[in-house]
Amino acid sequence: MARPVVGIIGNSYLLNDQYPVHAGGQMNTEAIAEVSGCLPFIVPSDPRFVSVEELLEVCDGFLLTGGRPNVHPEEYGEPETEAHGAFDRARDAVALALVRACVARGQPFLGLCRGFQEVNVAMGGSLYPEIRDLPGRMNHRMPPDGTIEEKFELRHDVSFTEGGVFHRVMGASKVLTNTLHGQGIKEPGPRVVIDGHADDGTPEAIYIKDAPGFTLAVQWHPEWNAANDPVSRPLFEHFGAAVRAWAADGSAMPVMTAAQ
């Protein structure tokens, strides 16, 4: 029996500093294939090549991945500054519209890091350009040096709303996560529910209020060691269950989008 298809939102890179490619991290495909139990499908995130309407028909669910470029501040009504970093307007055009369409249809998605920020911006929220510059905040960025294991090392706690969606998914009210981001939520969108925070108050886990389907997103990178990590595994397992339900008959899974 064919596995349901998860569209993994790709990023634009230059291979060997000269050959343009659309690519996705292997750890994303491993998490989707081995933990969610779905078929990973890398999406070239550029509206010249794909439309949201086509993606909604081809894929059963979507993984909104991390990426070095940031969502352009014009998408939330603020001017571009040097602190906002690099951008990918083509990915913005695909991902933000895709989030809104999925929320409306009940089609499942899981947002990671930049994907977490895309969900907030798509739903009318804004971002801080640099979390570490805010009073009382820690440096959430990836360590500049060290091995890949050291960069993805679990570094801070995230506390969830007692009895909320993430508490029920994780089976714990506090978990230990990695952290590899510079930006973060400034103002949540009107329907964005912040369900988890780091110890310094930075939003780390969200979902969309009253959405008919699976709309979870996290600021960390659970795709790292997803099969073995006790925080990552249930997140990808629940996402996989939502994707299979959608693939079977278009059923949404609202239990994961509202605290009970």
Secondary structure, 3 states (H helix, E strand, C coil): CCCCEEEEECEEEEECCCEEEEECCHHHHHHHHHHHCCEEEEECCCCCCCCHHHHHHHCCEEEECCCCCECCHHHHCCCCCHHHCCECHHHHHHHHHHHHHHHHHCCCEEEECHHHHHHHHHCCCEEECCHHHCCCCCCCCCCCCCCHHHHCCCCEEEEECCCCHHHHHHCCCEEEECCCCCCEEEECCCCEEEEEEECCCCEEEEEECCCCCCCCEECCCCCCCCCCCCCHHHHHHHHHHHHHHHHHHCCCCHHHCCCC
